[in-house]
Amino acid sequence: MIEIIFDKDNNQAVAYDNNLKIGECVFLESEDSWNIIHTEVNNNYQGQGIAKKLVECVIENAKKCNKKIEANCSYAKKVIERQKNS
């Protein structure tokens, strides 16, 4: 089973399949915002919506921490835009 863990100490959300790290979404934190800079999923796990879940995990936790969300990562930008337009 795929598990998404938010790791605030290391500014990332990480996806695990049991104990195997299979993906990550990394962000930089500034005073009032989090900027997602990198999202990646292992080739063997692509096409399962894991990258989207990783980005959504960071967005959800940014809201809890009252941070604005930004994205230099092109994939994360698409996810954020889709959420704004839905």
Helices and strands as residue ranges (DSSP letters): E 2-7, G 8-10, E 12-17, E 20-29, E 33-41, G 43-45, H 50-64, E 68-71, H 74-85
